[in-house]
């Protein structure tokens, strides 16, 4: 019997990809409140994902109630993002972010336009007509990425066990490039957790 248990333990150790673990990150502000829309990116062995990346959510930023919905979207490099206008007024969507500059000139109710996200990085989006409209797209080059929910929690599923580089990004985080490394540097075959407190600055007035 002992032999069988040892064999099972060995199988657990060497099952490889099948034993990928879930990495849950909880993000709170300096005030202890949950921080939604923080993006976690995990790089197994510190490397970007080779080959196509597919996330289960829609690559879509709607204009609704004179705001971008969602406020934060995570997409892979090369994604075509759709920008449907669900408002009764016209919008003019643009970004000046390096590597992903685009401009979608005036278009109206229930019209849709797309823009391709060609480079990894942060994309700040605005509307030329409505200065209060601000949103972000985080273009990633890893399949292991996601954003925190209203409770400040995100779970990156099925991360291969082993060494990792993990990063946290939020557009208003006080940090170089609004980004910082997480302390987790390796994952086992089971679930892993990390809780992070970050300092947020007030959203800058948009001009």
VMD Tcl script that draws the C-alpha trace (Angstrom):
set ca {
  {0.00 0.00 0.00}
  {2.83 2.34 0.89}
  {4.28 1.69 -2.57}
  {0.99 2.72 -4.22}
  {0.92 5.95 -2.19}
  {4.47 6.77 -3.27}
  {3.54 6.14 -6.90}
  {0.58 8.48 -6.56}
  {2.81 11.15 -5.03}
  {5.26 10.78 -7.90}
  {2.42 11.02 -10.42}
  {1.25 14.19 -8.68}
  {4.73 15.67 -8.95}
  {5.34 14.71 -12.55}
  {1.90 15.17 -14.07}
  {3.20 18.38 -15.64}
  {0.68 20.55 -17.45}
  {-2.29 18.61 -16.08}
  {-1.31 19.75 -12.61}
  {-1.26 23.43 -13.43}
  {-2.37 25.57 -10.53}
  {-4.61 28.55 -9.98}
  {-3.00 31.80 -8.83}
  {-5.33 34.13 -6.97}
  {-4.32 37.75 -6.34}
  {-6.24 40.09 -4.04}
  {-5.55 43.81 -4.50}
  {-6.41 46.46 -1.93}
  {-5.80 50.18 -1.78}
  {-3.91 51.97 0.99}
  {-7.32 52.42 2.67}
  {-7.89 48.64 2.69}
  {-10.71 48.81 0.15}
  {-10.77 46.40 -2.82}
  {-9.23 47.68 -6.05}
  {-11.07 46.56 -9.21}
  {-9.56 46.71 -12.72}
  {-6.00 45.88 -11.64}
  {-4.36 43.65 -14.25}
  {-2.27 40.64 -13.23}
  {0.14 39.14 -15.78}
  {1.98 35.87 -15.10}
  {4.93 34.74 -17.21}
  {6.00 31.09 -16.74}
  {9.83 31.04 -16.68}
  {9.62 34.80 -17.28}
  {8.73 34.23 -20.94}
  {5.89 35.54 -23.13}
  {3.44 32.98 -24.51}
  {4.42 31.48 -27.87}
  {1.62 31.17 -30.39}
  {-1.88 32.64 -30.37}
  {-3.50 33.75 -27.10}
  {-7.27 33.47 -26.62}
  {-9.23 34.83 -23.68}
  {-12.85 33.81 -22.99}
  {-14.27 37.34 -22.69}
  {-15.30 39.59 -25.63}
  {-12.70 42.00 -27.06}
  {-15.17 44.84 -26.90}
  {-15.38 48.36 -25.44}
  {-18.87 49.80 -25.80}
  {-19.79 53.44 -25.48}
  {-22.78 53.47 -23.18}
  {-24.21 56.24 -20.99}
  {-21.35 58.49 -22.18}
  {-18.69 56.18 -20.77}
  {-16.55 53.28 -21.89}
  {-17.76 49.85 -20.84}
  {-15.78 48.07 -19.57}
  {-13.45 50.70 -18.10}
  {-10.61 48.17 -18.37}
  {-10.22 45.47 -21.02}
  {-7.43 42.88 -21.23}
  {-6.65 41.59 -24.74}
  {-3.80 39.69 -26.40}
  {-1.37 41.26 -28.86}
  {-2.93 41.37 -32.32}
  {-6.53 41.45 -31.08}
  {-9.17 43.31 -33.03}
  {-11.18 45.27 -30.48}
  {-14.71 46.36 -31.37}
  {-16.08 49.73 -30.25}
  {-19.88 49.63 -30.62}
  {-21.70 52.91 -29.97}
  {-24.79 52.16 -27.86}
  {-25.47 55.85 -27.14}
  {-27.87 58.13 -28.97}
  {-25.03 60.63 -29.50}
  {-22.01 60.33 -31.76}
  {-18.54 59.47 -30.49}
  {-15.00 59.94 -31.78}
  {-12.73 57.36 -30.13}
  {-8.95 57.63 -30.15}
  {-5.71 56.63 -28.45}
  {-2.28 58.26 -28.57}
  {-0.59 55.32 -26.79}
  {2.71 54.27 -28.43}
  {2.39 51.15 -30.58}
  {-1.41 51.24 -30.51}
  {-2.38 54.68 -31.81}
  {-5.75 54.76 -33.54}
  {-8.58 57.12 -34.37}
  {-12.19 56.21 -35.03}
  {-13.88 59.31 -36.37}
  {-17.44 60.32 -35.59}
  {-19.94 57.49 -35.71}
  {-23.47 57.13 -34.43}
  {-25.99 55.01 -32.55}
  {-25.63 51.24 -33.01}
  {-22.69 51.61 -35.37}
  {-19.55 49.57 -34.68}
  {-15.88 50.13 -35.51}
  {-12.77 48.07 -34.76}
  {-9.12 48.81 -34.03}
  {-6.20 46.39 -33.92}
  {-3.96 46.26 -30.84}
  {-0.49 45.58 -32.27}
  {1.92 46.00 -29.36}
  {1.98 44.92 -25.71}
  {1.39 47.74 -23.25}
  {-1.21 50.11 -21.87}
  {-3.68 51.81 -24.20}
  {-5.48 54.88 -22.83}
  {-8.65 55.61 -24.80}
  {-10.69 58.79 -24.95}
  {-13.46 60.48 -26.88}
  {-12.82 63.74 -28.74}
  {-16.38 64.87 -28.07}
  {-16.78 63.90 -24.41}
  {-13.71 64.73 -22.32}
  {-15.02 62.83 -19.30}
  {-14.86 59.52 -21.18}
  {-11.70 57.61 -20.21}
  {-10.95 53.91 -20.52}
  {-8.01 51.54 -20.78}
  {-6.99 48.47 -22.72}
  {-4.06 46.41 -21.45}
  {-2.51 44.52 -24.35}
  {-0.65 41.45 -23.05}
  {1.78 38.90 -24.48}
  {0.95 36.14 -21.97}
  {-1.99 33.73 -21.90}
  {-1.98 33.98 -18.10}
  {-3.58 37.35 -17.43}
  {-6.76 38.88 -16.08}
  {-8.19 41.80 -14.10}
  {-9.52 42.10 -10.59}
  {-13.27 42.14 -10.05}
  {-15.34 44.44 -7.81}
  {-13.94 42.58 -4.77}
  {-10.35 43.26 -5.89}
  {-9.76 39.58 -6.70}
  {-8.56 37.81 -9.85}
  {-7.71 34.14 -10.35}
  {-5.32 33.24 -13.16}
  {-6.16 29.64 -13.98}
  {-4.02 26.68 -15.04}
  {-0.61 28.30 -14.64}
  {2.10 25.64 -15.26}
  {4.03 24.83 -12.06}
  {7.53 26.22 -11.80}
  {9.28 29.57 -11.85}
  {7.18 32.58 -12.82}
  {7.46 36.32 -13.16}
  {4.22 37.96 -12.05}
  {3.32 41.64 -12.50}
  {0.51 43.88 -11.38}
  {-0.61 46.95 -13.34}
  {-3.25 49.60 -12.72}
  {-3.56 52.88 -14.64}
  {-3.59 54.94 -11.43}
  {-1.02 53.03 -9.38}
  {1.82 55.10 -7.95}
  {4.71 53.18 -9.48}
  {7.06 53.32 -12.44}
  {4.90 52.67 -15.53}
  {1.99 52.04 -13.09}
  {3.38 48.55 -12.60}
  {5.11 46.46 -9.96}
  {6.43 42.92 -9.57}
  {4.54 40.53 -7.33}
  {6.46 38.61 -4.67}
  {5.36 35.20 -6.00}
  {8.24 33.78 -8.06}
  {7.25 30.11 -8.29}
  {4.04 28.14 -8.32}
  {3.39 24.57 -7.26}
  {0.78 22.26 -8.66}
  {-1.90 23.53 -6.29}
  {-3.55 26.89 -5.72}
  {-1.39 29.88 -4.76}
  {-2.43 33.23 -3.30}
  {-0.97 36.67 -2.85}
  {-2.49 39.79 -1.34}
  {-1.14 43.16 -2.42}
  {-1.70 46.68 -1.12}
  {-1.15 49.45 -3.66}
  {-1.23 53.23 -3.52}
  {-3.54 54.85 -6.07}
  {-3.41 58.43 -7.20}
  {-6.59 60.29 -8.15}
  {-7.47 59.96 -11.83}
  {-5.93 62.93 -13.64}
  {-8.29 65.43 -15.21}
  {-8.63 64.43 -18.84}
  {-8.06 67.10 -21.45}
}
mol new
graphics top color blue
foreach p $ca { graphics top sphere $p radius 0.5 }
foreach p [lrange $ca 0 end-1] q [lrange $ca 1 end] { graphics top cylinder $p $q radius 0.2 }
display resetview
